[in-house]
């Protein structure tokens, strides 16, 4: 029971597809033992299911001479029982389709299971059922998966694909660290290459960059100019009205002011009340213009 690991997905996929015969070997010899029967499961096999057929119809095509109850019993072990066994595949979820593909695979009774990311799209209950099934499977298992729980439960050894395939002495935690370090190294190399390219490009295009920067400054200034004029007008109005408000507020704060005629008190109070919302409106306009100017870039 081998769990296949790799620092990149392409190597694992190529190995698996070569073993099952989907891809021709690139070099060397590929020898299969006498009586070898491979059961291959990959996510693309879900596309091979016939959407207008039912699980029971799929089973009948595999075993046309088998009794219906035997086929139903087998489907029932994969939670396709009752009316569900005679419902079209099309509306089923990705997990249900994967479960059906596994049921069809199990019917063939292979002595080598080659599984490429079998738990993708499976719900938690089906994942656990698959884990239990693999742990009790009497044949050989070759498993590619990111599901660390499945790898721990269903495999006895780990192999690493990185240019060549070889036994991996570490555990899954060590493998996670290996992948992380590999990605960090790749990222550092990409950043270094990008920085080098940027430096060369900057040396070549300094004169052009200065010209473009000046052009961009002129464009921004042209867009901001009319807004800045409006802002200056608003600021002048705000200053005038704030000064008038201060004068009125000072009069309203003087107790002697209320000894004047009622008409004058009413006029000053009214003007003070009118100025406050006018200033608030000007402040809102000033803020909007300022934000619009700053947003131009």
C-alpha positions as CSV (number, residue, x, y, z in Angstrom):
1,X,0.0,0.0,0.0
2,X,1.9,2.9,-1.3
3,X,1.1,6.6,-1.0
4,X,2.6,8.6,-3.8
5,X,4.0,12.1,-2.9
6,X,5.5,14.7,-5.1
7,X,6.8,18.3,-4.9
8,X,4.7,19.0,-8.1
9,X,1.5,17.5,-9.4
10,X,2.8,16.8,-13.0
11,X,5.3,14.2,-11.9
12,X,2.7,12.2,-9.9
13,X,0.1,12.4,-12.6
14,X,2.5,11.2,-15.3
15,X,3.6,8.3,-13.3
16,X,0.1,7.2,-12.5
17,X,-1.1,7.5,-16.1
18,X,1.9,5.6,-17.4
19,X,1.3,2.7,-14.9
20,X,-2.4,2.3,-16.0
21,X,-1.6,2.7,-19.7
22,X,-3.2,6.1,-20.3
23,X,0.2,7.5,-21.3
24,X,3.1,5.6,-23.1
25,X,6.3,5.3,-21.1
26,X,9.0,7.8,-21.8
27,X,11.9,5.4,-21.3
28,X,12.8,2.1,-19.7
29,X,10.7,-1.0,-19.2
30,X,7.3,-1.5,-17.8
31,X,6.6,-5.0,-16.7
32,X,3.2,-6.2,-15.4
33,X,2.8,-9.3,-13.4
34,X,0.8,-12.2,-14.7
35,X,-2.9,-11.9,-13.6
36,X,-2.6,-8.2,-12.8
37,X,-5.9,-6.5,-12.8
38,X,-5.8,-2.7,-12.3
39,X,-8.7,-0.7,-11.1
40,X,-8.0,3.0,-11.9
41,X,-9.9,5.8,-10.4
42,X,-9.4,9.5,-11.4
43,X,-11.7,12.5,-11.3
44,X,-12.0,12.7,-15.1
45,X,-13.7,9.3,-15.0
46,X,-16.8,11.0,-13.7
47,X,-17.2,12.4,-17.2
48,X,-17.5,8.8,-18.5
49,X,-20.7,8.2,-16.5
50,X,-23.9,8.4,-18.6
51,X,-25.9,11.2,-17.3
52,X,-29.3,9.9,-18.6
53,X,-28.8,6.4,-17.1
54,X,-29.3,5.2,-13.5
55,X,-26.8,3.5,-11.2
56,X,-28.6,0.2,-11.8
57,X,-28.3,0.6,-15.6
58,X,-24.6,1.2,-15.3
59,X,-24.3,-2.0,-13.3
60,X,-26.3,-3.9,-15.9
61,X,-23.9,-2.9,-18.6
62,X,-21.0,-4.2,-16.5
63,X,-22.8,-7.5,-15.6
64,X,-25.7,-8.1,-18.0
65,X,-26.1,-11.7,-16.8
66,X,-26.1,-11.0,-13.1
67,X,-29.3,-11.0,-11.0
68,X,-30.8,-7.6,-10.4
69,X,-30.9,-8.2,-6.6
70,X,-27.2,-8.9,-6.6
71,X,-26.5,-5.7,-8.5
72,X,-28.8,-3.8,-6.1
73,X,-27.0,-5.3,-3.1
74,X,-23.7,-4.1,-4.4
75,X,-25.0,-0.6,-5.1
76,X,-26.5,-0.5,-1.6
77,X,-23.1,-0.9,-0.1
78,X,-22.2,2.4,-1.7
79,X,-25.5,4.0,-0.6
80,X,-27.4,3.6,-3.8
81,X,-30.5,1.8,-2.5
82,X,-34.2,1.9,-3.3
83,X,-35.3,4.6,-5.7
84,X,-31.9,6.2,-5.6
85,X,-30.5,3.2,-7.6
86,X,-33.1,3.9,-10.4
87,X,-32.6,7.7,-10.5
88,X,-30.7,9.4,-13.3
89,X,-27.1,10.2,-12.7
90,X,-27.2,13.7,-14.2
91,X,-28.8,15.6,-11.3
92,X,-26.5,13.9,-8.7
93,X,-23.8,15.8,-6.8
94,X,-20.1,15.4,-7.6
95,X,-19.7,13.3,-4.5
96,X,-22.5,10.9,-5.5
97,X,-21.1,10.6,-9.0
98,X,-17.6,9.8,-7.5
99,X,-19.2,7.2,-5.2
100,X,-20.9,5.5,-8.2
101,X,-17.6,5.5,-10.1
102,X,-16.0,3.8,-7.1
103,X,-18.9,1.2,-6.9
104,X,-18.4,0.3,-10.6
105,X,-14.6,0.0,-10.0
106,X,-15.1,-2.3,-7.0
107,X,-17.4,-4.6,-9.0
108,X,-14.4,-5.5,-11.3
109,X,-12.5,-6.8,-8.2
110,X,-9.1,-5.5,-9.2
111,X,-6.0,-6.8,-7.4
112,X,-4.3,-3.4,-7.8
113,X,-6.1,-0.2,-7.0
114,X,-4.6,3.0,-8.5
115,X,-6.4,6.0,-7.1
116,X,-5.7,9.5,-8.2
117,X,-7.1,12.1,-5.7
118,X,-10.1,9.8,-5.0
119,X,-11.6,12.0,-2.2
120,X,-12.1,15.2,-4.3
121,X,-15.8,16.1,-4.2
122,X,-16.6,13.3,-1.7
123,X,-18.6,14.2,1.4
124,X,-17.1,13.4,4.9
125,X,-19.2,10.2,5.3
126,X,-18.1,8.8,1.9
127,X,-14.5,9.7,2.6
128,X,-14.6,7.7,5.8
129,X,-16.3,4.8,4.0
130,X,-13.6,4.9,1.4
131,X,-10.9,5.0,4.0
132,X,-12.3,1.9,5.7
133,X,-12.7,0.1,2.4
134,X,-9.1,0.7,1.4
135,X,-7.8,-0.3,4.9
136,X,-9.4,-3.7,4.5
137,X,-8.7,-4.2,0.8
138,X,-6.6,-7.3,0.3
139,X,-4.9,-6.3,-2.9
140,X,-2.2,-3.6,-3.6
141,X,-3.0,0.1,-3.4
142,X,-1.2,2.9,-5.2
143,X,-2.7,6.2,-3.9
144,X,-2.2,9.8,-4.9
145,X,-4.0,12.1,-2.5
146,X,-3.7,15.4,-0.6
147,X,-6.0,13.8,2.1
148,X,-3.5,13.2,4.9
149,X,-6.0,11.3,7.0
150,X,-6.6,8.9,4.1
151,X,-2.9,8.5,3.4
152,X,-2.2,7.7,7.1
153,X,-5.0,5.2,7.3
154,X,-4.7,3.4,4.0
155,X,-1.0,3.2,3.2
156,X,2.0,1.4,4.6
157,X,4.8,3.3,2.9
158,X,5.4,6.6,1.1
159,X,7.2,7.1,-2.2
160,X,8.4,10.5,-3.5
161,X,8.3,11.5,-7.2
162,X,10.8,14.3,-7.9
163,X,12.4,13.5,-11.3
164,X,12.7,9.9,-10.1
165,X,10.5,7.7,-7.9
166,X,12.1,6.6,-4.6
167,X,11.0,5.5,-1.1
168,X,10.4,8.5,1.2
169,X,11.8,7.9,4.7
170,X,10.0,10.8,6.4
171,X,6.3,11.0,7.5
172,X,3.6,13.3,6.2
173,X,4.6,16.2,8.5
174,X,8.1,16.0,7.0
175,X,6.6,16.0,3.5
176,X,4.6,19.1,4.3
177,X,7.8,20.9,5.3
178,X,9.5,19.7,2.2
179,X,6.8,21.1,-0.1
180,X,6.8,24.3,1.8
181,X,10.6,24.7,1.5
182,X,10.3,23.9,-2.2
183,X,7.7,26.5,-2.7
184,X,9.7,29.1,-0.8
185,X,12.8,28.3,-3.0
186,X,10.7,28.7,-6.1
187,X,9.2,32.0,-5.0
188,X,12.6,33.3,-4.1
189,X,14.0,32.4,-7.5
190,X,11.0,34.0,-9.3
191,X,11.4,37.2,-7.2
192,X,15.1,37.3,-7.9
193,X,14.6,36.8,-11.7
194,X,11.8,39.5,-11.7
195,X,14.0,41.9,-9.8
196,X,16.9,41.3,-12.2
197,X,14.6,41.9,-15.2
198,X,13.3,45.1,-13.6
199,X,16.8,46.4,-12.9
200,X,17.8,45.8,-16.5
201,X,14.7,47.3,-17.8
202,X,15.1,50.3,-15.5
203,X,18.6,51.0,-16.8
204,X,17.5,50.8,-20.4
205,X,14.4,52.9,-19.9
206,X,15.4,55.6,-17.4
207,X,15.1,58.4,-19.9
208,X,11.8,57.1,-21.2
209,X,10.5,56.7,-17.6
210,X,11.4,60.3,-16.7
211,X,9.5,61.5,-19.8
212,X,6.5,59.4,-18.9
213,X,6.5,60.5,-15.3
214,X,6.5,64.2,-16.4
215,X,3.7,63.5,-18.8
216,X,1.7,61.8,-16.1
217,X,2.3,64.7,-13.7
218,X,1.0,67.1,-16.3
219,X,-2.1,64.9,-16.9
220,X,-2.9,64.8,-13.2
221,X,-2.4,68.5,-12.8
222,X,-4.8,69.2,-15.8
223,X,-7.5,67.0,-14.2
224,X,-7.1,68.5,-10.8
225,X,-7.0,72.2,-11.8
226,X,-10.8,72.9,-12.3
227,X,-11.5,71.0,-9.1
228,X,-8.9,73.0,-7.2
229,X,-10.6,76.2,-8.5
230,X,-13.9,75.1,-7.1
231,X,-12.3,74.2,-3.8
232,X,-10.8,77.6,-3.5
233,X,-14.3,79.2,-4.0
234,X,-15.8,77.0,-1.4
235,X,-13.0,77.7,1.1
236,X,-13.6,81.5,0.6
237,X,-17.3,81.2,1.2
238,X,-16.7,79.0,4.3
239,X,-14.3,81.7,5.7
240,X,-16.8,84.5,5.1
241,X,-19.8,82.6,6.6
242,X,-17.7,81.4,9.6
243,X,-16.7,85.0,10.3
244,X,-20.3,86.2,10.1
245,X,-21.4,83.3,12.4
246,X,-18.8,84.3,15.0
247,X,-20.1,87.8,15.0
248,X,-23.7,86.7,15.5
249,X,-22.7,84.1,18.1
250,X,-20.9,86.8,20.1
251,X,-24.0,89.0,20.1
252,X,-26.2,86.1,21.2
253,X,-23.8,85.3,24.1
254,X,-24.0,88.8,25.5
255,X,-26.8,89.3,28.1
256,X,-27.1,93.0,27.2
257,X,-28.0,92.1,23.7
258,X,-31.5,90.9,24.8
259,X,-32.3,94.4,26.1
260,X,-32.5,95.5,22.5
261,X,-35.7,95.4,20.5
262,X,-37.4,92.1,20.0
263,X,-37.2,92.5,16.3
264,X,-33.4,92.8,16.4
265,X,-33.1,89.7,18.7
266,X,-35.3,87.7,16.3
267,X,-33.4,88.8,13.2
268,X,-30.0,87.9,14.7
269,X,-31.3,84.5,16.0
270,X,-32.8,83.8,12.6
271,X,-29.6,84.6,10.7
272,X,-27.5,82.5,13.1
273,X,-29.9,79.5,12.6
274,X,-29.7,79.9,8.8
275,X,-25.9,80.1,8.7
276,X,-25.2,76.9,10.5
277,X,-26.7,74.5,7.9
278,X,-25.1,76.6,5.1
279,X,-21.7,76.1,6.6
280,X,-22.3,72.4,7.1
281,X,-23.3,72.1,3.4
282,X,-20.1,74.0,2.4
283,X,-18.0,71.7,4.6
284,X,-19.5,68.6,3.0
285,X,-18.8,70.1,-0.5
286,X,-15.2,70.8,0.5
287,X,-14.7,67.3,1.7
288,X,-16.2,65.8,-1.5
289,X,-14.0,68.0,-3.7
290,X,-10.9,67.2,-1.6
291,X,-11.5,63.4,-1.9
292,X,-12.1,63.7,-5.7
293,X,-8.8,65.6,-6.1
294,X,-6.9,63.0,-4.1
295,X,-8.5,60.2,-6.1
296,X,-7.0,61.5,-9.4
297,X,-3.9,59.5,-10.1
